[in-house]
C-alpha cells in the first residue's frame, strides 16, 4: 500500500485545472509590453510614453486589427522604422499581448 501514495499524489496534482497552473493572460501580456515596449511607447490606458513619436498602445486598435495582431507578433514584427527593433513572440505570448491590448483600447 505504501507504493500507492506517490501515485495518488501525482494523480491529485494532475487533476488541478490547467487555468490554476497558468498565469492570467492579461497580466502576462502587460508584463511583456512593459518589458519590451515601454521604453518608447505608452503601454497603459492613460499616460505618455518616453518617445513622443511612438504611438500609444491604447490607440492601436484604431489602426490595426487586434484579432490578427497575435499572428503578426508570432511571425515577427518588422516595422521598417529604424528606431524600432524587430520582435518575434511565441504564439502564446503574442496572444497574451493581444489580450492585454484589448483591455486598454480607448
LUMMARGU-247008 format. One line per 10 residues: number of its first residue (from 1); for each residue y, x, z of N, C-alpha, C. Coordinates in nm, 4 decimals. Example, Ala and Ser with C-alpha at 12.3 -4.5 7.8 and 13.67 -1.06 7.14 Angstrom:
<pts>
1	-0.5690:1.3190:0.7800:-0.4500:1.2300:0.7800:-0.3300:1.3200:0.7800  -0.2250:1.2850:0.7080:-0.1060:1.3670:0.7140:0.0030:1.2900:0.7870
</pts>
This chain:
<pts>
1	-0.1199:0.0801:0.0000:0.0000:0.0000:0.0000:0.1268:0.0847:0.0000  0.1200:0.2059:0.0589:0.2380:0.2910:0.0639:0.2867:0.3277:-0.0757  0.1974:0.3379:-0.1701:0.2362:0.3784:-0.3052:0.3113:0.2682:-0.3788  0.3076:0.1470:-0.3302:0.3791:0.0372:-0.3945:0.5275:0.0349:-0.3579  0.5666:0.0983:-0.2499:0.7065:0.0965:-0.2065:0.8013:0.1546:-0.3116  0.7714:0.2710:-0.3699:0.8621:0.3235:-0.4729:0.8705:0.2327:-0.5953  0.7600:0.1722:-0.6312:0.7599:0.0808:-0.7464:0.8443:-0.0420:-0.7160  0.8312:-0.0964:-0.5960:0.9098:-0.2133:-0.5579:1.0590:-0.1799:-0.5551  1.0947:-0.0613:-0.5071:1.2357:-0.0200:-0.5054:1.2888:-0.0057:-0.6466  1.2091:0.0543:-0.7344:1.2513:0.0695:-0.8740:1.2705:-0.0671:-0.9402
11	1.1795:-0.1602:-0.9176:1.1919:-0.2940:-0.9746:1.3177:-0.3647:-0.9238  1.3476:-0.3485:-0.7961:1.4668:-0.4115:-0.7395:1.5930:-0.3566:-0.8055  1.5966:-0.2270:-0.8301:1.7143:-0.1667:-0.8931:1.7292:-0.2075:-1.0384  1.6196:-0.2235:-1.1084:1.6285:-0.2602:-1.2497:1.6639:-0.4069:-1.2681  1.6545:-0.4845:-1.1639:1.6872:-0.6263:-1.1738:1.8346:-0.6536:-1.1443  1.9115:-0.5521:-1.1075:2.0547:-0.5684:-1.0858:2.1187:-0.6012:-1.2198  2.2044:-0.7027:-1.2261:2.2670:-0.7377:-1.3542:2.3405:-0.6187:-1.4157  2.3346:-0.6099:-1.5466:2.3984:-0.4984:-1.6177:2.5476:-0.4928:-1.5901  2.6132:-0.6074:-1.5764:2.7573:-0.6076:-1.5514:2.7916:-0.5400:-1.4196  2.7056:-0.5512:-1.3221:2.7330:-0.4885:-1.1929:2.7246:-0.3366:-1.2038
21	2.6512:-0.2880:-1.3035:2.6346:-0.1446:-1.3198:2.7408:-0.0831:-1.4098  2.8156:-0.1623:-1.4832:2.9133:-0.1093:-1.5770:3.0543:-0.1340:-1.5269  3.1458:-0.0578:-1.5802:3.2855:-0.0708:-1.5425:3.3502:-0.1846:-1.6205  3.4484:-0.2470:-1.5622:3.5233:-0.3522:-1.6288:3.5863:-0.2971:-1.7569  3.5645:-0.3620:-1.8726:3.6159:-0.3096:-1.9992:3.7681:-0.2954:-2.0026  3.8404:-0.3912:-1.9467:3.9865:-0.3848:-1.9476:4.0348:-0.2670:-1.8644  3.9763:-0.2498:-1.7481:4.0147:-0.1375:-1.6619:3.9833:-0.0038:-1.7296  3.8673:0.0045:-1.7911:3.8292:0.1274:-1.8601:3.9214:0.1540:-1.9790  3.9555:0.0497:-2.0549:4.0490:0.0652:-2.1670:4.1851:0.1128:-2.1207  4.2313:0.0596:-2.0080:4.3602:0.1025:-1.9520:4.3547:0.2510:-1.9140
31	4.2443:0.2934:-1.8576:4.2285:0.4350:-1.8232:4.2303:0.5232:-1.9475  4.1641:0.4785:-2.0533:4.1593:0.5574:-2.1763:4.2969:0.5725:-2.2406  4.3716:0.4616:-2.2529:4.5045:0.4741:-2.3149:4.5984:0.5514:-2.2235  4.5783:0.5408:-2.0931:4.6579:0.6218:-2.0010:4.6311:0.7699:-2.0198  4.5068:0.8036:-2.0421:4.4688:0.9443:-2.0587:4.5100:1.0000:-2.1949  4.4890:0.9235:-2.3010:4.5073:0.9775:-2.4351:4.6380:0.9389:-2.5038  4.7038:0.8335:-2.4596:4.8155:0.7791:-2.5369:4.9488:0.7742:-2.4630  4.9448:0.7755:-2.3310:5.0668:0.7537:-2.2534:5.1638:0.8715:-2.2563  5.1223:0.9850:-2.3118:5.2144:1.0976:-2.3220:5.3277:1.0651:-2.4193  5.3045:0.9707:-2.5084:5.4069:0.9323:-2.6065:5.4390:0.7832:-2.6033
41	5.3364:0.6989:-2.5931:5.3523:0.5543:-2.6052:5.3718:0.4859:-2.4705  5.4421:0.3739:-2.4741:5.4427:0.2820:-2.3607:5.3095:0.2083:-2.3686  5.2295:0.2152:-2.2648:5.0946:0.1597:-2.2700:5.0763:0.0412:-2.1760  5.1857:-0.0097:-2.1221:5.1787:-0.1234:-2.0309:5.2538:-0.2427:-2.0908  5.2478:-0.3534:-2.0228:5.3148:-0.4757:-2.0700:5.4666:-0.4618:-2.0680  5.5179:-0.3753:-1.9825:5.6624:-0.3524:-1.9707:5.6880:-0.2024:-1.9637  5.8104:-0.1631:-1.9858:5.8485:-0.0237:-1.9711:5.8597:0.0492:-2.1033  5.9092:0.1722:-2.0926:5.9300:0.2563:-2.2100:5.8354:0.3748:-2.2061  5.8017:0.4217:-2.3240:5.7180:0.5407:-2.3343:5.8044:0.6647:-2.3411  5.7462:0.7813:-2.3206:5.8213:0.9067:-2.3247:5.8839:0.9370:-2.4611
51	5.8188:0.8938:-2.5692:5.8695:0.9203:-2.7034:5.9290:0.7922:-2.7597  6.0598:0.7895:-2.7794:6.1254:0.6664:-2.8252:6.0807:0.6256:-2.9653  6.0231:0.7173:-3.0431:5.9768:0.6856:-3.1778:5.8337:0.6326:-3.1815  5.7634:0.6431:-3.0708:5.6251:0.5949:-3.0638:5.6268:0.4464:-3.0287  5.5626:0.3630:-3.1086:5.5662:0.2187:-3.0802:5.4968:0.1843:-2.9490  5.5523:0.0885:-2.8752:5.4863:0.0447:-2.7514:5.3582:-0.0317:-2.7850  5.2556:-0.0112:-2.7064:5.1276:-0.0752:-2.7335:5.1317:-0.2259:-2.7151  5.2266:-0.2772:-2.6391:5.2333:-0.4214:-2.6159:5.2729:-0.4988:-2.7413  5.3189:-0.4282:-2.8458:5.3567:-0.4959:-2.9699:5.2627:-0.4619:-3.0863  5.1557:-0.3894:-3.0614:5.0650:-0.3509:-3.1699:5.0046:-0.4716:-3.2408
61	4.9807:-0.5780:-3.1680:4.9219:-0.6978:-3.2272:5.0095:-0.7625:-3.3327  5.1356:-0.7264:-3.3383:5.2256:-0.7796:-3.4408:5.2050:-0.7122:-3.5758  5.1553:-0.5888:-3.5739:5.1446:-0.5124:-3.6979:5.0020:-0.4751:-3.7369  4.9086:-0.4842:-3.6437:4.7693:-0.4536:-3.6761:4.6792:-0.5660:-3.6281  4.5632:-0.5755:-3.6877:4.4628:-0.6738:-3.6478:4.3815:-0.6142:-3.5326  4.4040:-0.6644:-3.4137:4.3333:-0.6107:-3.2974:4.1830:-0.6343:-3.3055  4.1401:-0.7380:-3.3777:3.9974:-0.7634:-3.3905:3.9261:-0.6494:-3.4626  3.9905:-0.5890:-3.5609:3.9271:-0.4797:-3.6349:3.9666:-0.3416:-3.5810  4.0541:-0.3374:-3.4829:4.1052:-0.2103:-3.4323:3.9965:-0.1242:-3.3676  3.8988:-0.1868:-3.3047:3.7901:-0.1099:-3.2429:3.7148:-0.0303:-3.3484
71	3.6922:-0.0903:-3.4642:3.6243:-0.0173:-3.5721:3.7076:0.1000:-3.6204  3.8391:0.0805:-3.6278:3.9289:0.1885:-3.6701:3.9217:0.3044:-3.5709  3.9278:0.2728:-3.4426:3.9224:0.3779:-3.3408:3.7890:0.4505:-3.3395  3.6815:0.3776:-3.3649:3.5499:0.4432:-3.3622:3.5232:0.5225:-3.4898  3.5875:0.4847:-3.5996:3.5727:0.5606:-3.7249:3.6611:0.6844:-3.7240  3.7679:0.6777:-3.6457:3.8631:0.7884:-3.6377:3.9992:0.7424:-3.6839  4.0960:0.7491:-3.5957:4.2322:0.7063:-3.6264:4.3119:0.8261:-3.6748  4.3578:0.8179:-3.7985:4.4385:0.9236:-3.8598:4.5626:0.8567:-3.9179  4.6772:0.8780:-3.8565:4.7975:0.8074:-3.8999:4.8767:0.8811:-4.0058  4.8582:1.0088:-4.0162:4.9396:1.0864:-4.1081:5.0693:1.1321:-4.0451
81	5.1001:1.0825:-3.9273:5.2189:1.1241:-3.8540:5.1901:1.2604:-3.7912  5.2703:1.3627:-3.8230:5.2411:1.4967:-3.7695:5.2512:1.5065:-3.6171  5.3225:1.4141:-3.5555:5.3350:1.4157:-3.4095:5.2173:1.3490:-3.3395  5.1363:1.2767:-3.4151:5.0261:1.2037:-3.3532:4.8927:1.2684:-3.3879  4.8165:1.3029:-3.2847:4.6846:1.3621:-3.3111:4.5876:1.2564:-3.3642  4.4801:1.3008:-3.4236:4.3736:1.2104:-3.4664:4.2853:1.1791:-3.3457  4.2321:1.0578:-3.3437:4.1451:1.0150:-3.2346:4.0183:0.9562:-3.2908  3.9096:0.9771:-3.2189:3.7834:0.9115:-3.2510:3.7151:0.8772:-3.1199  3.6991:0.7479:-3.0955:3.6360:0.6985:-2.9741:3.4950:0.6506:-3.0049  3.4108:0.6478:-2.9037:3.2811:0.5809:-2.9199:3.3106:0.4325:-2.9413
91	3.2170:0.3592:-2.9980:3.2407:0.2167:-3.0224:3.2631:0.1423:-2.8910  3.1932:0.1809:-2.7845:3.2127:0.1142:-2.6553:3.3517:0.1420:-2.5991  3.3969:0.2673:-2.6067:3.5316:0.2996:-2.5602:3.6363:0.2286:-2.6447  3.6142:0.2227:-2.7752:3.7091:0.1554:-2.8644:3.7188:0.0068:-2.8327  3.6078:-0.0555:-2.8009:3.6096:-0.1977:-2.7633:3.6839:-0.2179:-2.6316  3.6678:-0.1233:-2.5395:3.7389:-0.1331:-2.4122:3.8891:-0.1163:-2.4317  3.9294:-0.0256:-2.5193:4.0724:-0.0101:-2.5515:4.1246:-0.1394:-2.6106  4.0502:-0.1974:-2.7037:4.0917:-0.3246:-2.7640:4.1029:-0.4337:-2.6582  4.0078:-0.4401:-2.5664:4.0130:-0.5405:-2.4597:4.1390:-0.5242:-2.3765  4.1731:-0.4005:-2.3438:4.2958:-0.3770:-2.2676:4.4191:-0.4149:-2.3489
101	4.4249:-0.3735:-2.4731:4.5420:-0.4032:-2.5567:4.5663:-0.5533:-2.5665  4.4617:-0.6296:-2.5725:4.4771:-0.7765:-2.5790:4.5469:-0.8311:-2.4548  4.5281:-0.7664:-2.3406:4.5866:-0.8188:-2.2166:4.7364:-0.7911:-2.2052  4.7890:-0.6966:-2.2846:4.9308:-0.6597:-2.2689:5.0186:-0.7054:-2.3841  4.9615:-0.7722:-2.4834:5.0416:-0.8110:-2.6001:5.1505:-0.9115:-2.5615  5.2662:-0.8925:-2.6245:5.3809:-0.9809:-2.6000:5.4275:-1.0374:-2.7314
</pts>
